């Protein structure tokens, strides 16, 4: 794209992002492109529309960016905006005041990202491809039911009520708990599977089978905690004034298991991913932009943090703020894992 068209497209995106109103040639000439005449700008706007970068909602209206236009802007024209020292201090203070717990940090990260980006935030808890057992706890609930609590390296907690094929009192469960911790603490799922192969049928094999299932679910990411915050921010945007459109987004955000798979698939192996409009594989988000990055206490333990908002998003500002929050959260989680406070 020639430089003049690039400048005009950039100006249209910035103006429409600020006003949510179709952008005309006179506005561009007065506010952004003082060296160009309105007639020249009109011709370029028409060319950009023909190329698919702009849309004209009505014959007499100005232009708005298309998904293709936003994509070109993000890939070639976007400038990440520096985060002010005041905002950086606010983010750091929020994480310092959060409880020293991984789940609390995940919830705090969602809250902070929603606040500083004014979009809906989504955060998955850090997880790794090979989770290691730190501690196993068993608590009797009924004669044939128990609470299995699995603490993984990184202070990540998983718990599940399990049914037992035979009655087991707390004394028996405590003995079994001590044995499992003695033999399997520090081991990953392979250690559990090797132990299962050698065990005869019985209570220990039954419970270790449940441990294996929890570890498997964790490694697949299907049970990874996903929290969201800031849905009210979307209500302030004219794009979500329609009840039907808002309901579509809520369906995705409220379905935790689906949302977990979505953020995992979107971010893949990349450090930053921006998905715009029709690029979203799910139809409910076809009118949205999704900005995602990774965070975590180590290279082995990673989660996803990002935002869902309108395609008319302040992309440069959003990317820099999400990345900063992810960086500070990662540093705080690394302190927790290493035993800091």
Secondary structure, DSSP 8 states (H G I E B T S, - for coil): --HHHHHHHHHHHHHHHHH-S-B-HHHHHHHT-TTS-HHHHHHHHHHHHHTTSEE-SSTTS-BEE-HHHHHHIIIII-------HHHHHHHHHHHHTS-SSHHHHHHHHHHHHHHHHSSEEEEE--B-SS--EEEEEEEEEETTEEEEEEEETTTEEEEEEEE-SS---HHHHHHHHHHHHHHHTT--HHHHHHHHHH--SSHHHHHHHHHHHHHHHHHHTTT--EEEE-HHHHHTSGGG-SHHHHHHHHHHHH-HHHHHHHHHHHHTT-SEEEEEGGGSSSGGGTTEEEEEEEE-SSSSSBEEEEEEEESS--HHHHHHHHHHHHHHHHHHHHHHHTT--
